[in-house]
Amino acid sequence: MAELRSLIYAIDQGTSSTRVIVFNLKWEVVTQHQVEFQSIYPEEKWCEVDPKVLLDTVKKVSLLTWIDIRISNVFYSALKKSRKI
């Protein structure tokens, strides 16, 4: 088990999935999980996703991750959402 406050919790949302990667303070991957979602392409080069779906996938992937780690061990967390032009 990781030491108290020794993990970095990163959430990455792309155009087709939400992923959580947990690193230790040496930037080694401790655990990671990914949940895919359906994107909508109303026009060429457009990508839309229902915001509720985005939130739901963050919740799902977080629950999967919390099976592997204790949230009290997280030192820092970050969210990154892709944006393509």
C-alpha positions as CSV (number, residue, x, y, z in Angstrom):
1,M,0.0,0.0,0.0
2,A,1.2,3.5,-0.8
3,E,2.4,5.9,1.9
4,L,0.0,8.6,3.1
5,R,-0.3,11.5,0.6
6,S,2.1,9.9,-1.9
7,L,0.0,9.6,-5.1
8,I,-0.9,11.8,-8.0
9,Y,-4.4,11.3,-9.4
10,A,-4.8,12.4,-13.1
11,I,-8.1,12.3,-15.0
12,D,-7.9,12.6,-18.8
13,Q,-11.0,13.0,-21.0
14,G,-10.5,12.4,-24.6
15,T,-13.0,12.3,-27.5
16,S,-13.9,8.7,-26.8
17,S,-13.0,7.8,-23.2
18,T,-12.2,9.0,-19.7
19,R,-9.1,7.6,-18.1
20,V,-7.6,7.8,-14.6
21,I,-3.9,7.2,-14.1
22,V,-2.5,7.2,-10.6
23,F,1.3,7.9,-10.3
24,N,3.6,7.7,-7.3
25,L,5.9,10.6,-6.6
26,K,8.6,9.0,-8.8
27,W,6.0,9.2,-11.7
28,E,5.6,5.4,-11.9
29,V,2.1,4.2,-12.8
30,V,0.4,2.7,-9.7
31,T,-2.9,1.9,-11.4
32,Q,-5.0,3.1,-14.3
33,H,-8.5,2.6,-15.6
34,Q,-10.4,3.7,-18.7
35,V,-14.2,4.0,-19.5
36,E,-15.2,4.6,-23.1
37,F,-18.2,6.7,-24.2
38,Q,-20.1,7.5,-27.4
39,S,-19.3,10.7,-29.2
40,I,-21.6,12.4,-31.6
41,Y,-20.3,13.9,-34.9
42,P,-23.0,16.3,-36.2
43,E,-20.7,17.7,-38.9
44,E,-17.2,17.1,-40.3
45,K,-14.6,17.9,-37.6
46,W,-17.2,18.4,-34.9
47,C,-17.4,16.2,-31.9
48,E,-20.0,16.5,-29.2
49,V,-20.6,14.5,-26.0
50,D,-23.5,14.8,-23.6
51,P,-22.1,16.5,-20.4
52,K,-23.9,14.0,-18.2
53,V,-22.1,11.2,-20.0
54,L,-18.8,12.9,-19.3
55,L,-19.6,13.2,-15.6
56,D,-20.9,9.6,-15.4
57,T,-17.7,8.3,-16.9
58,V,-15.6,10.2,-14.4
59,K,-17.6,8.7,-11.6
60,K,-17.3,5.2,-13.0
61,V,-13.6,5.3,-13.7
62,S,-13.0,6.9,-10.2
63,L,-14.9,4.1,-8.5
64,L,-12.8,1.5,-10.4
65,T,-9.6,3.3,-9.3
66,W,-10.6,3.6,-5.6
67,I,-10.7,-0.2,-5.5
68,D,-6.9,-0.1,-6.0
69,I,-6.0,2.9,-3.9
70,R,-7.1,4.9,-0.8
71,I,-8.2,8.4,-1.6
72,S,-6.5,9.6,1.5
73,N,-3.2,8.7,-0.2
74,V,-3.7,11.2,-3.0
75,F,-1.3,14.2,-2.8
76,Y,-2.5,16.0,-5.9
77,S,-5.2,15.6,-8.5
78,A,-5.7,17.1,-12.0
79,L,-8.3,17.0,-14.8
80,K,-7.4,17.3,-18.5
81,K,-10.1,17.6,-21.2
82,S,-9.0,17.3,-24.8
83,R,-9.9,20.1,-27.2
84,K,-9.3,19.6,-30.9
85,I,-9.4,22.4,-33.4
